Amino acid sequence: MSDVIRALIDALGPERVLTDALVSVRNTADAASLPPLRPAALVRPESTAEVATCLRICNTLHQPVVIQGGMTGLAGGAHPQPGEIALSLERMVGIEEIDTQSGTLTALAGTTLAAIQDAAAEAGFLYGVDLGARGTCTIGGNVATNAGGNQVLRYGMTRRNVLGLEVVLADGRVLRSLNKMLKNNAGYDWPQAIIGSEGTLGVITRVVVSLHPRPTGIQSALLAVGSVADAVSLLRRFDALLPGRLLVFEAMWREYMTVTVERAGLTRPFPGDPDLTILIEAAMGEDGSSGADAFAETLGLLLDEGLVTDAVVAQSQADRQRFWAYREANYAFGRLLPKGAHFDVSIPLARMGEAVARLRAEVAARWPSAIPIVFGHLADSNLHIGIYTPDFDAAMGRAINKSVYAIVADTHGSVSAEHGIGTLKRPYLPLSRSETEIAVMQAIKHTLDPHAILNRGRVLPDPA
């Protein structure tokens, strides 16, 4: 037994520090599809003080630590590396307070997103961040990766929804600002530096999030659109006609919809084969039929203007769920399609049509057996791309990565939209960040974590 593990057991007790076969399989791999690896030990604290004790010991002995939450990350950020101790927030769970006057909710970092959403709803509010892994992902992980999801258009990324944080630094010091105010300009806004830092600057233990009024009169539709340019014009036109109503504007390209119909067994929504299918939702208020009528009339106008070639409007909650089934069908693609490479990128809207056209052309020319799948949060510039082929192997994966990220760089996009950098995207960070930006990131990292024990090798290269 190493000195660090013995010190951790002495300080926290054997029930908090697990080794060998006692380490759960869950803690050996995140969702990045990397080979499982058992950490040297698994530490499961139940309080901020215990997190601080763990980090103080690991910092003194220069012991690398990987921070784990719901293990739903797709960039390898929570995946153990050789010799690391895993620090899991799985026992730090619970809603501590809902302040109805401030419109805020305070929760421990291991609390799932679904629990946050449910607690907000029970109090008559809405928490604005929503994503498919809601039942498993944790609020701490959401903050650490600045998670996005389905409603960014209306409520923004996680960053916009966080008011306060409690964070344990690498040396065990507790940094606390459980702020509930929208305006607080007292010095540097350090929580914003922690959000999106992927556990490289500190361990998030508590979060204060802002809540919103629950939207009412939600109307849903599937729209057939002929091009990205038309989709962007549709987005701007709808928002001009019904300002502030849009909640969701999700795009699914033709190849994506073909898979949902031919392999996932969903019904074809339109008689034609449009280049894009848009799932749109708007909060039309408590006006009864007048809200639904205004929504339908607006879509009718967009049809007349030629921005939409066909439309299906939900007439019931069952219809709305059926529409969402198309958008969430991608979770089954892993078993319906052969192996492939997957990407979470952002492309400027003015260049998105060009980027998708180039992607299709390169896949057809270089990997003719491959299926290029494109879908995502178009209004947020965020595309999810999958290139699936029965010929897929590691060498092809590297070639596909090079091709896709070259398109992203050439169109001045970002190699990561909402999934983080982790270990998998670290080599491509310079495509989206300048040398000066990366140098500043490294300086901040060195200041807060001089021994580089926290999520070493994630986001930034290992220290020399």
C-alpha positions in Angstrom: 0.0 0.0 0.0 1.4 3.4 -1.0 2.1 6.2 1.5 -0.7 8.4 0.0 -3.4 5.6 0.2 -2.3 4.8 3.8 -2.5 8.5 4.7 -6.0 8.8 3.1 -7.3 5.8 5.0 -5.9 7.1 8.3 -7.5 10.5 7.7 -10.8 9.5 6.2 -11.4 5.9 7.2 -11.5 2.7 5.1 -15.1 3.2 4.3 -14.2 6.3 2.3 -11.1 5.0 0.6 -11.5 1.9 -1.5 -8.8 -0.1 -3.4 -8.4 -3.1 -5.7 -11.6 -5.1 -6.2 -13.6 -2.8 -4.0 -13.4 -0.1 -6.6 -16.7 -0.1 -8.6 -16.6 -0.8 -12.3 -18.4 2.5 -12.7 -15.3 4.4 -11.7 -13.0 2.7 -14.2 -14.4 4.4 -17.3 -16.4 7.4 -18.3 -18.6 7.6 -21.5 -15.7 8.3 -23.8 -15.4 4.6 -24.9 -11.8 4.3 -23.7 -10.5 1.0 -22.3 -11.5 0.8 -18.5 -8.7 1.4 -16.0 -9.0 0.9 -12.3 -7.7 3.9 -10.3 -5.1 3.3 -7.6 -7.8 4.1 -5.1 -11.3 5.5 -5.0 -12.1 8.2 -2.5 -15.8 9.0 -1.8 -16.1 12.0 0.6 -19.4 13.0 2.1 -18.5 16.6 2.9 -16.4 19.6 1.7 -14.1 19.1 4.7 -13.4 15.6 3.6 -12.7 16.7 0.0 -10.3 19.3 1.5 -8.5 16.6 3.5 -8.1 14.4 0.5 -6.7 17.1 -1.6 -4.4 18.4 1.1 -2.8 14.9 1.5 -2.6 14.4 -2.3 -1.0 17.8 -2.9 1.6 17.3 -0.2 2.6 14.0 -1.7 2.2 15.2 -5.3 -0.4 12.5 -6.0 -2.5 13.0 -9.2 -6.2 13.0 -8.8 -9.0 12.4 -11.3 -12.3 14.0 -10.3 -15.5 12.0 -11.1 -19.2 12.8 -11.1 -21.8 11.1 -13.2 -19.3 9.6 -15.6 -21.3 10.7 -18.6 -18.5 12.8 -20.2 -17.5 12.1 -23.8 -14.1 13.7 -23.9 -12.2 11.4 -21.4 -12.1 14.0 -18.6 -13.2 11.7 -15.8 -11.5 8.6 -17.2 -8.7 7.3 -14.9 -5.1 7.4 -16.1 -2.4 5.1 -14.7 -1.5 5.9 -11.1 -4.3 8.3 -10.4 -6.6 8.3 -7.4 -10.2 8.9 -8.3 -12.1 11.4 -6.2 -15.8 10.8 -6.7 -18.5 13.2 -5.6 -21.2 10.5 -5.8 -22.0 10.7 -2.1 -22.2 14.5 -2.0 -25.9 14.6 -3.0 -28.8 16.8 -2.1 -30.8 20.0 -2.6 -29.8 22.2 0.3 -32.0 25.2 -0.3 -34.6 26.7 -2.7 -34.8 30.4 -2.2 -38.1 31.5 -3.8 -37.5 35.1 -3.2 -34.1 35.1 -4.9 -35.2 32.5 -7.4 -32.1 30.3 -6.6 -31.4 26.7 -5.8 -28.3 25.5 -3.8 -27.2 21.9 -4.3 -24.2 19.6 -3.5 -22.1 18.9 -6.5 -23.0 15.2 -6.9 -26.7 15.9 -7.3 -28.1 14.8 -10.7 -29.4 17.3 -13.2 -32.8 15.5 -13.1 -33.0 16.0 -9.3 -32.3 19.7 -9.8 -35.0 20.0 -12.5 -37.5 18.1 -10.4 -36.9 20.2 -7.3 -37.2 23.4 -9.3 -40.5 22.2 -10.8 -41.9 21.3 -7.4 -41.2 24.8 -6.3 -42.9 26.3 -9.3 -39.7 27.1 -11.2 -37.7 25.9 -14.1 -33.9 25.1 -14.2 -33.0 26.2 -17.7 -30.3 23.6 -18.6 -31.4 20.3 -20.0 -29.5 17.5 -21.8 -30.1 13.8 -22.6 -28.0 12.5 -19.7 -30.1 14.4 -17.2 -30.8 11.3 -15.0 -27.1 10.5 -14.6 -25.0 13.6 -15.1 -24.3 15.8 -12.0 -24.6 19.5 -11.4 -20.9 19.6 -10.5 -19.9 18.0 -13.8 -22.3 20.3 -15.7 -20.5 23.3 -14.2 -17.1 21.8 -14.7 -17.7 21.3 -18.4 -20.1 24.3 -18.9 -22.7 21.9 -20.3 -25.1 23.1 -22.9 -28.0 21.0 -24.2 -31.4 21.6 -25.7 -32.5 25.0 -24.4 -29.3 27.1 -24.7 -31.1 29.3 -27.2 -33.4 30.5 -24.4 -31.5 30.0 -21.2 -27.9 29.9 -22.2 -25.1 27.4 -21.3 -24.6 26.3 -17.7 -22.3 29.4 -17.2 -25.2 31.8 -17.5 -27.2 29.9 -14.9 -24.6 29.7 -12.1 -24.5 32.5 -9.5 -22.3 31.0 -6.8 -19.8 28.2 -6.2 -17.9 26.4 -3.4 -14.7 25.0 -4.6 -11.8 23.1 -3.0 -8.4 24.1 -4.4 -5.6 21.7 -5.0 -3.9 22.4 -1.6 -7.2 21.9 0.3 -8.2 25.5 0.8 -11.9 26.1 0.4 -12.9 28.9 -1.9 -16.6 29.9 -1.3 -18.9 32.4 -2.9 -22.5 31.1 -2.6 -23.8 34.3 -4.2 -27.5 34.7 -5.0 -27.4 38.1 -6.6 -27.5 38.9 -10.3 -25.2 41.9 -9.7 -22.0 41.4 -7.8 -19.0 43.3 -9.1 -16.9 43.0 -6.0 -13.5 42.2 -7.6 -12.7 39.3 -9.9 -15.5 36.9 -10.7 -13.5 33.8 -10.0 -16.4 31.3 -10.3 -16.5 32.1 -14.0 -12.9 30.9 -14.3 -13.8 27.6 -12.6 -16.8 27.0 -14.9 -15.7 25.1 -17.9 -12.2 24.4 -16.5 -13.0 20.6 -16.3 -11.7 20.0 -12.8 -8.2 21.3 -13.6 -8.4 24.3 -11.2 -10.4 22.9 -8.3 -13.1 20.5 -7.1 -16.6 21.9 -7.2 -18.5 20.9 -4.1 -21.6 23.3 -4.0 -23.4 25.2 -6.7 -26.0 28.0 -6.6 -28.0 28.2 -9.8 -30.6 30.7 -10.9 -34.2 29.5 -11.6 -36.7 30.8 -14.2 -40.5 31.0 -14.5 -41.9 27.8 -16.0 -42.8 28.3 -19.6 -46.4 27.8 -20.5 -48.3 27.1 -23.6 -45.5 25.1 -25.3 -46.1 24.5 -29.0 -44.0 22.0 -31.0 -43.5 21.4 -34.7 -41.3 19.5 -37.1 -40.4 21.6 -40.1 -38.9 20.6 -43.5 -36.2 23.0 -44.7 -34.2 23.0 -47.8 -30.8 24.4 -46.7 -28.9 25.8 -43.8 -29.3 29.3 -45.2 -33.1 28.8 -45.1 -32.9 27.4 -41.6 -31.0 30.5 -40.3 -33.4 32.8 -42.1 -36.3 30.8 -40.5 -34.7 31.2 -37.1 -34.3 35.0 -37.4 -37.8 35.4 -39.0 -39.6 33.4 -36.3 -37.8 35.3 -33.6 -38.8 38.6 -35.2 -42.4 37.6 -35.5 -42.7 36.1 -32.1 -39.9 37.6 -30.1 -38.7 35.9 -26.9 -40.9 32.8 -27.5 -38.4 30.3 -28.9 -37.2 27.5 -26.6 -35.8 24.9 -29.0 -34.4 25.0 -32.5 -32.9 21.6 -33.2 -31.6 20.5 -36.7 -31.3 17.0 -38.1 -29.8 16.6 -41.6 -31.0 14.2 -44.2 -28.7 11.3 -43.4 -29.7 11.5 -39.8 -33.4 11.3 -40.5 -32.8 8.4 -42.9 -31.2 6.4 -40.1 -34.1 7.2 -37.7 -36.6 5.9 -40.3 -34.7 2.9 -41.8 -32.9 1.6 -38.7 -34.6 3.1 -35.7 -38.0 2.3 -37.1 -39.6 5.8 -36.7 -42.2 6.9 -39.2 -41.1 9.3 -42.0 -42.4 12.7 -40.9 -42.7 14.2 -44.4 -43.5 12.6 -47.8 -40.4 14.3 -49.2 -36.7 14.0 -48.2 -35.7 17.5 -47.0 -32.1 18.4 -46.4 -32.9 19.5 -42.9 -35.7 18.6 -40.4 -36.1 21.2 -37.7 -37.7 20.6 -34.3 -39.0 23.9 -33.0 -40.7 24.7 -29.7 -42.0 28.0 -28.5 -43.6 29.1 -25.2 -46.8 30.8 -26.3 -48.2 31.6 -22.8 -51.4 30.9 -21.0 -53.7 32.3 -23.8 -55.5 29.1 -24.5 -56.2 28.5 -28.2 -54.9 32.0 -29.1 -51.3 31.0 -28.4 -51.6 27.8 -30.5 -53.3 29.8 -33.3 -50.5 32.4 -33.3 -47.9 29.6 -33.5 -49.7 28.0 -36.4 -50.3 31.3 -38.2 -46.6 32.1 -37.9 -45.6 28.8 -39.4 -48.1 29.3 -42.2 -46.5 32.6 -43.0 -43.1 31.0 -43.1 -44.5 28.4 -45.5 -45.8 31.1 -47.7 -42.4 32.8 -47.7 -40.7 29.6 -48.8 -38.5 29.2 -45.7 -40.4 26.0 -44.8 -41.4 23.5 -47.4 -43.6 21.3 -45.1 -44.7 21.4 -41.4 -46.3 19.1 -38.8 -47.6 20.7 -35.7 -48.1 18.7 -32.5 -51.7 18.4 -31.4 -51.0 16.6 -28.2 -48.4 15.7 -25.7 -48.0 12.3 -27.4 -47.2 14.2 -30.7 -44.6 16.3 -28.9 -43.0 13.1 -27.5 -43.0 11.6 -30.9 -41.2 14.6 -32.3 -38.6 14.4 -29.6 -38.1 10.8 -30.4 -36.5 11.8 -33.7 -34.1 14.2 -32.0 -33.2 11.7 -29.2 -32.9 8.7 -31.6 -29.1 9.3 -31.8 -28.7 7.6 -28.4 -29.4 4.3 -30.1 -27.1 4.9 -33.1 -24.2 3.2 -31.3 -26.0 -0.2 -31.6 -27.8 0.5 -34.9 -24.7 1.6 -36.9 -21.2 0.3 -37.2 -18.3 1.9 -35.3 -17.2 5.4 -36.1 -15.8 8.7 -35.0 -17.8 11.3 -33.1 -17.5 15.1 -32.8 -19.0 18.0 -30.8 -18.1 21.2 -32.6 -19.3 24.7 -33.2 -19.4 26.3 -36.6 -20.3 30.0 -37.3 -23.8 30.1 -38.8 -22.5 31.9 -41.8 -20.1 29.0 -42.6 -22.3 26.1 -41.4 -23.7 25.2 -44.9 -20.2 25.3 -46.3 -18.8 23.1 -43.5 -21.5 20.4 -43.9 -21.2 20.4 -47.7 -17.4 19.9 -47.4 -17.9 17.2 -44.8 -20.2 15.3 -47.1 -17.9 15.6 -50.1 -14.8 14.5 -48.1 -16.6 11.5 -46.6 -17.9 10.4 -50.0 -14.5 10.8 -51.7 -12.3 9.2 -48.9 -14.6 6.8 -47.1 -17.3 5.9 -49.6 -18.8 3.2 -47.3 -19.2 5.7 -44.4 -22.5 7.4 -43.3 -22.0 11.0 -42.3 -24.5 11.9 -39.5 -25.0 15.6 -38.6 -27.5 17.0 -36.1 -27.5 19.4 -33.2 -28.4 22.8 -31.7 -28.2 24.8 -34.9 -29.3 28.1 -33.3 -26.3 27.8 -30.9 -23.9 27.0 -33.8 -23.4 23.6 -32.2 -23.2 20.5 -34.5 -22.8 16.8 -33.4 -21.2 14.8 -36.1 -20.8 11.0 -36.4 -19.0 9.2 -39.3 -19.9 5.5 -39.2 -18.3 2.8 -41.3 -17.9 -1.0 -41.2 -14.2 -0.4 -42.2 -13.5 1.8 -39.1 -10.2 1.3 -37.3 -7.8 3.4 -35.3 -5.9 4.7 -38.3 -9.1 5.7 -40.1 -10.3 7.4 -36.9 -7.1 9.5 -36.8 -7.6 10.4 -40.5 -11.3 11.3 -39.9 -10.3 13.4 -36.9 -7.8 15.3 -39.0 -10.3 15.9 -41.7 -13.2 17.1 -39.5 -11.0 19.3 -37.3 -9.5 20.9 -40.4 -12.9 21.9 -41.6 -13.7 23.3 -38.1 -10.4 25.3 -38.2 -10.9 26.5 -41.8 -14.4 27.8 -40.9 -13.2 29.5 -37.7 -15.2 27.2 -35.5 -14.5 25.5 -32.1 -13.3 22.0 -31.6 -15.5 21.7 -28.5 -19.0 23.2 -28.3 -20.4 21.7 -25.1 -18.5 18.4 -24.2 -15.2 19.9 -23.1 -11.7 19.1 -24.1 -10.7 16.3 -21.7 -7.9 14.1 -23.0 -9.4 13.2 -26.4 -9.5 16.8 -27.8 -6.4 18.1 -26.1 -4.2 17.7 -29.2 -6.7 19.8 -31.2 -7.0 22.7 -28.7 -4.5 24.9 -30.6 -6.9 24.9 -33.6 -9.3 26.9 -31.6 -7.1 28.8 -29.1 -4.0 30.9 -29.8 -0.6 30.3 -28.2 -1.2 33.3 -26.0 -4.5 32.0 -24.8 -3.1 28.6 -24.0 -0.1 30.2 -22.2 -2.6 32.2 -20.0 -4.5 29.0 -19.2 -1.3 27.3 -18.2 -0.3 30.3 -16.0 -3.7 30.1 -14.2 -3.4 26.4 -13.8 0.1 26.7 -12.3 -1.0 29.4 -9.9 -3.9 27.3 -8.5 -2.4 23.9 -8.9 1.4 24.2 -8.9 2.0 20.4 -8.6 -0.5 19.7 -11.3 -2.4 17.1 -9.3 -5.9 17.9 -10.5 -7.1 16.2 -13.7 -3.5 16.2 -15.0 -3.3 15.9 -18.8 -6.9 17.1 -19.3 -7.4 20.3 -21.4 -3.7 21.2 -21.1 -0.6 19.2 -21.7 1.2 17.5 -18.8 3.8 19.9 -17.2 7.3 19.4 -18.3 
